Amino acid sequence: MTALDQFRQLPQDTRMRAYRIVDYDTKDWVWYEPRAAQLVLREAMRKHNRILVPKARRLGASTEIEAFLFDALLMADRPLPLASMAHVDRAARNIGGMLRGMYEGLPEEVRPVASKMNEYELVLKDSGAKQTVYMAGGRGGTRSFAAAMGHLSEFDFYPDQAETVAEVDATVGDGLLVLESTVNQPGSKFDELVQGAPENGWHVCFLPWTLHPAYADKVTRDFAPTAAEMVLIEEHGLTVPQVAWRRRQVATLGKQKFRREYPLTVEEAFATQAKRFFPIDSMEHVEVVDVRATDRDRLRVIEDWEDGADYTMGVDVSAGVGSDESAITVLDASTRSIAAQWSDDRTTPSRLAEHILKLGRAYEWPVLVIESNVYGRRVIEDVVRHGYPRRRLWKTPDGKNWRTHGGNRPGLFEVVRATMEDGFLQKMPKKLYEQVVSTGWNQRKNRPDHPHGKHDDLLISLALSLMGAQGVPLRLPEDHSRVTMEDLIRKNRTREAKRLHPFSVRGDRRRPM
């Protein structure tokens, strides 16, 4: 048995510690000793063959993936094709250099003969196994990408994400495919894949900045975390040195850039859109509730009916043919908290009426706000005919049903925004939260809108339920003040006009400055 054969029989973790990498700080060649984030990623690659890795900066994700692929290259006993892809040529050359370094750093007695080695490719003579490095949209491109295992580095910076992942996914087949990236484009294909996991067949391996041991500062005895920082300590397990490091980085980078480059949660990673309608700061208090809808009725319940509560219900109606969703939000009007949500893209208007009536009975006939489009009028007629109290149907001041159009859509979204900025809507179902964070300003339509491929049906139903809550006194635990929604909107418009923000208030419209 040769030395190489003996090496191949070692456990994977032992073999990988024999690979050499360049230390990021010293630039010296060192033996690979994986950190916590890299071990988390390694375990994911052992268990799953489709992995998404949204991450903070400098956690060594690319190094771990390349070491994992290089190990597969050494273990191959056949012409196994492996491939990596980078977003720019410099990054592709870095990956190629990493590959050559691991190969050349092997002890001579266990180093297989290479029949070809350059800055983009390594081929082993005995097995014919090879690893090739490509550049997205450049040299070779995805059409030349041929691999049984693949790594797409900084995927969220690729120019044609949907086409790239479709072609590479088909090429890799049942093999391992890893897409890793810091977040660059909320609403991108990468974002879509992450939000759709695991139902879409992908596993999300999120790597927060807290996994890096160097992201901590020495602190003095007089260092005191703020109230907001104490929340981070309690909810996310941050240490005081980590809090100190975070405070220093935020002071240098600003909150938005820090969140983009050093996210603490998946939601935070994708909530950094530059011209988004709902500011990030207004959502700091929001808890994302992963409420699972029942298979039968798709209902997500956060709060059961409470005696004495005053409920409203907003309904966004679709044709039920699979394009847009019909959506329902039940709201506790006195606390501005979501009680339940429902949505489906295959429910016809007549069946939608049944869901409205069911929720109406469960929550003691909430004030009902239905968008009165062509399908909405039919739904209104159906629910009244089957027993929904006509007196509980919300009307505009001129006695009409609500109909959303380009002129009033900004004001409708403004109601949601004002409510969040004042600390309400503290719990959101995950599906609604995703619609909120992806909503930006559509320059062509001059209005807030969802990006291509996304929806805002639940968001609209929430806005409608909040409209139905206008005039209902709020129950505030702090001082039990009686404040109406009109007061909140008026206060926020005044406050908004005084601060720098991507959107300015001009009448009922919100336009980028």
Residue pairs with C-beta under 8 A, 6 or more apart in sequence:
3 107
3 109
3 110
4 109
4 110
4 111
4 112
6 110
7 15
7 18
7 74
7 110
8 15
8 74
8 75
12 71
15 71
15 74
16 32
16 34
16 67
16 68
16 71
17 31
17 32
17 33
18 31
18 32
18 106
18 107
18 110
19 31
19 32
19 67
19 70
19 71
19 102
19 105
19 106
20 29
20 30
20 31
20 32
20 101
20 102
20 104
20 105
20 106
21 29
21 30
21 32
21 63
21 67
21 98
21 101
21 102
22 28
22 29
22 30
22 97
22 98
22 101
23 29
23 30
24 58
24 60
29 101
29 105
32 63
32 67
32 102
34 42
34 60
34 64
35 59
35 60
35 211
35 212
35 213
36 211
36 213
37 55
37 59
37 60
37 61
37 64
37 207
37 211
37 212
38 59
38 60
38 61
38 63
38 64
40 205
40 207
40 211
41 51
41 53
41 61
41 64
41 65
41 205
41 207
42 64
42 68
44 51
44 203
44 205
45 51
45 65
45 68
45 176
45 178
47 203
48 203
49 174
49 175
49 176
49 177
50 169
50 177
50 201
50 202
50 203
51 176
51 177
51 178
51 179
51 202
51 203
51 204
51 205
52 179
52 180
52 190
52 193
52 194
52 197
52 202
52 203
52 204
52 205
53 61
53 178
53 179
53 180
53 181
53 204
53 205
53 206
53 207
54 180
54 181
54 182
54 183
54 190
54 194
54 204
54 206
54 207
54 263
54 266
54 269
54 270
55 61
55 180
55 181
55 182
55 206
55 207
56 182
56 207
56 208
56 209
56 211
56 212
56 261
56 262
56 263
57 182
57 209
57 261
57 262
58 212
59 207
59 209
59 211
59 212
61 180
61 207
62 95
62 98
62 151
62 153
62 180
63 98
65 84
65 151
65 153
65 178
65 180
66 84
66 95
66 98
66 99
66 102
66 151
67 102
69 82
69 84
69 131
69 149
69 151
70 99
70 102
70 103
70 131
72 80
72 82
72 149
73 80
73 82
73 122
73 124
73 129
73 130
73 131
74 112
74 124
76 124
76 127
76 129
77 127
78 127
78 128
78 129
79 127
79 128
79 129
79 130
80 127
80 128
80 129
80 130
80 148
80 149
81 129
81 130
81 131
81 132
81 146
81 147
81 148
82 129
82 130
82 131
82 132
82 147
82 148
82 149
82 150
83 131
83 132
83 133
83 134
83 145
83 146
83 147
83 149
83 150
83 151
84 92
84 95
84 131
84 132
84 133
84 134
84 150
84 151
84 152
84 153
85 92
85 133
85 134
85 135
85 136
85 142
85 145
85 150
85 151
85 152
85 153
85 164
85 168
86 92
86 94
86 95
86 133
86 134
86 135
86 136
86 153
86 154
87 135
87 136
87 153
87 154
87 155
87 157
87 158
88 135
88 157
89 135
89 138
89 139
91 135
91 153
91 154
92 120
92 133
92 134
92 135
92 138
92 139
93 119
93 120
93 133
95 133
95 153
96 118
96 119
96 120
96 121
96 133
97 119
99 122
99 131
99 133
100 117
100 119
100 122
103 111
103 114
103 117
103 122
104 111
112 124
112 125
112 126
112 127
113 124
113 125
113 126
114 122
114 123
114 124
114 125
115 123
115 124
115 125
116 122
116 123
116 130
117 123
119 133
120 132
120 133
120 134
120 139
121 130
121 131
121 132
121 133
122 130
122 131
123 129
123 130
124 130
132 140
132 146
132 147
134 140
134 141
134 142
134 144
134 145
135 141
136 142
136 152
136 157
136 158
136 159
136 160
136 164
137 158
137 159
137 160
142 163
142 164
142 167
142 168
143 167
145 167
145 168
145 171
146 171
147 168
147 171
147 172
147 175
148 172
148 173
148 175
149 172
149 175
149 176
149 177
150 168
150 171
150 172
150 175
150 176
150 177
150 178
151 177
151 178
151 180
152 158
152 164
152 165
152 168
152 177
152 178
152 179
152 180
153 180
153 181
154 180
154 181
154 182
154 184
155 161
155 164
155 165
155 179
155 180
155 181
155 190
156 181
156 182
156 183
156 184
156 185
156 188
156 190
156 191
157 181
157 184
158 164
161 188
161 189
161 190
162 189
165 179
165 189
165 193
168 177
169 177
179 190
179 193
181 190
182 260
182 261
183 190
183 191
183 260
183 263
183 269
183 270
183 272
185 191
186 270
186 271
186 272
186 273
186 276
186 437
186 438
187 273
187 438
187 440
187 451
187 453
187 454
191 270
191 438
192 453
192 454
193 200
193 202
194 202
194 204
194 266
194 270
195 270
195 434
196 202
197 203
197 204
198 204
204 266
206 265
206 266
206 269
208 263
208 264
208 265
209 215
209 262
209 263
209 264
210 236
210 237
210 238
210 242
210 264
215 242
215 245
215 246
215 262
216 239
216 241
216 242
216 244
216 245
217 241
217 244
217 245
217 248
218 241
218 244
219 240
219 241
219 244
223 240
223 244
225 233
225 240
225 243
228 284
229 238
229 243
229 246
229 247
232 238
232 243
232 246
232 264
233 239
233 240
233 243
236 264
236 265
238 246
246 258
246 262
249 258
249 262
250 258
253 261
255 280
255 281
256 272
256 280
259 268
259 269
259 271
259 272
259 280
260 269
260 272
263 269
267 288
267 433
267 437
270 437
271 280
271 283
271 437
272 280
273 437
273 438
273 440
274 502
275 440
275 441
275 502
275 512
276 437
276 438
276 439
276 440
276 441
276 502
277 413
277 417
277 439
277 440
277 441
277 448
277 503
277 510
278 416
278 417
278 420
278 436
278 437
278 439
279 417
279 421
279 501
279 502
282 417
282 420
282 421
283 420
283 436
283 437
285 423
285 426
286 420
286 425
286 426
286 427
286 428
286 433
287 426
287 427
287 428
288 428
288 429
288 430
288 433
289 302
289 427
289 428
289 429
289 430
290 429
290 430
291 300
291 301
291 302
291 429
291 430
292 300
293 299
293 300
293 342
297 342
297 355
297 358
298 342
298 343
298 344
299 340
299 341
299 342
299 355
299 359
300 340
300 341
300 342
300 429
300 431
301 339
301 340
302 337
302 338
302 339
302 340
302 341
302 427
302 429
303 332
303 337
303 338
303 339
303 340
304 339
305 311
305 339
305 362
305 363
305 364
306 332
309 332
309 333
309 334
309 335
310 332
310 333
310 334
310 472
311 330
311 331
311 332
311 333
311 339
311 363
311 364
311 366
311 367
312 330
312 331
312 333
312 366
312 367
312 368
312 369
312 394
312 465
312 466
312 468
312 469
312 472
313 328
313 329
313 330
313 331
313 356
313 359
313 360
313 363
313 366
313 367
313 368
313 369
313 465
313 468
314 328
314 329
314 331
314 369
314 370
314 460
314 461
314 462
314 463
314 464
314 465
314 466
314 467
314 468
315 326
315 327
315 328
315 352
315 356
315 368
315 369
315 370
315 371
315 376
315 379
315 461
315 464
316 325
316 326
316 327
316 328
316 371
316 457
316 458
316 460
316 461
316 464
317 326
317 349
317 352
317 370
317 371
317 373
317 375
317 376
317 379
318 324
318 325
318 326
318 345
318 375
318 457
319 348
319 349
319 375
320 326
320 344
320 345
320 346
320 347
320 348
320 349
320 351
320 352
321 345
321 346
322 345
322 346
323 345
324 345
324 455
324 457
325 343
325 344
325 345
325 455
325 457
325 458
326 343
326 344
326 345
326 347
326 349
326 352
326 457
327 341
327 342
327 343
327 457
327 458
327 460
327 461
328 340
328 341
328 342
328 343
328 355
328 356
328 359
328 461
329 338
329 340
329 341
329 432
329 458
329 461
329 462
329 464
329 465
330 338
330 339
330 340
330 341
330 359
330 363
330 366
330 465
331 337
331 338
331 339
331 366
331 462
331 465
331 466
331 468
331 469
332 338
332 339
333 367
333 468
333 469
333 472
334 472
334 473
334 474
334 475
335 424
335 474
335 475
336 419
336 424
336 425
336 466
336 469
336 474
336 485
337 424
337 425
337 426
337 427
338 425
338 427
338 428
338 429
338 432
338 462
339 363
340 359
340 363
341 429
341 431
341 432
341 458
341 461
341 462
342 355
342 359
343 431
343 457
343 458
343 461
347 355
349 375
349 376
349 378
349 379
349 382
350 378
350 382
352 379
353 379
353 382
353 383
353 386
356 368
356 370
356 379
356 383
356 388
357 383
357 386
357 387
357 388
359 366
360 366
360 368
360 383
360 388
365 388
365 389
365 392
366 392
366 465
366 468
367 392
367 393
367 394
367 468
367 469
368 383
368 388
368 392
368 393
368 394
368 468
369 394
369 402
369 464
369 465
369 467
369 468
370 376
370 379
370 380
370 383
370 393
370 401
370 402
370 464
371 402
371 403
371 404
371 460
371 464
372 380
372 400
372 401
372 402
372 403
373 403
373 404
376 401
376 403
377 401
380 393
380 401
384 390
384 393
393 401
394 402
394 467
394 468
395 401
396 402
402 464
402 467
404 412
404 460
406 445
406 446
406 447
407 508
407 509
408 508
409 447
409 448
410 447
410 448
410 508
410 509
410 510
411 508
411 509
412 460
412 463
412 464
412 467
413 439
413 448
413 459
413 463
413 510
414 489
414 508
414 510
415 463
415 466
415 467
415 485
415 489
416 425
416 436
416 459
416 462
416 463
416 466
417 492
418 485
418 488
418 489
418 491
418 492
418 493
419 425
419 466
419 485
419 488
421 492
422 488
422 491
422 492
425 462
428 436
429 458
431 458
432 458
432 459
432 462
434 454
435 450
435 454
435 455
435 456
435 457
435 458
435 459
436 459
438 450
438 451
438 454
439 448
439 449
439 450
439 456
439 459
440 448
440 449
440 451
441 447
441 448
441 449
441 502
441 503
441 510
441 511
441 512
442 448
442 449
443 512
446 509
446 511
447 509
448 510
449 456
450 456
466 485
469 485
470 484
470 485
470 486
471 484
471 485
471 486
472 484
472 485
473 482
473 483
473 484
474 481
474 482
474 483
474 484
474 485
476 483
493 505
496 503
496 504
496 505
497 504
497 505
500 513
501 513
502 512
502 513
503 510
503 511
503 512
503 513
504 510
504 511
504 512
504 513
